[in-house]
């Protein structure tokens, strides 16, 4: 059976389900997902410094997962004898006043941080209304605070799966840009990847590996542009949504798209000349 997940602030006993879609872990744990974005925005303001978790409905004391002891403690603290997932239903529903795109999450308890954009691209999508290509990246924050992983369908079972939940119960802060106060925090460089044919044997997002990751992403991007071209999409009018891309990715993909667009235009000119 599939396992459903929800975010919750266990300090304030609050939740934010306004944009909740895709209930399974890997249905919504992607950068740019509305549900994840709401939680990240709350952590930059109203929930700053609080303990926020991403709990599955199979997560319980003694479940054998990496978070079973943590779940045991929370259940005991709350004095409940049923699933924490269900208990969260009683939490107050709140909303965020922030609309920013969050990039960094700081773990105040472990003195670590993640850069959400430093994850390998899994695939690309196409927004026909905006004529834009956009990337899919796994949201490392959503996995690091995940509780009960590997017990149901839709859970994360690939590289670094045992790291899922290692931030559960820690105090967190998020931000659009680096926070000077936390500049000495250690970069949490774990790589999460479900794309079995790409990024082989890569476990961490070292600077050493970044060039290799970019090479793999370049291949995925080219294939996707060619797919759109064969699907009768006018690639000469394509744009790239840059919100969830690193500076290096923007530079590389822009160059590739420009080259492919120029090829397409040249072919169109040749057709006209022959006719």
Secondary structure by P-SEA (a helix, b strand, c coil): cbbbbbcccccccbbbcccccccccccccccccaaaaaaaaaaacccccbbbbbcccccccccccccaaaaaaaaaaacccccccccccccbbbbbcccccccbbbcccccbbbcccccccccccccccccbbbbbbccaaaaaacccccccccccccccccccccccccccccccccccccccccccbbbbbcccccccccccccccaaaaaaaaaaaaaaaaaaaaaaacccccccccccccccaaaaaaaaaaaaaaaaaaaaaaaaaaaac
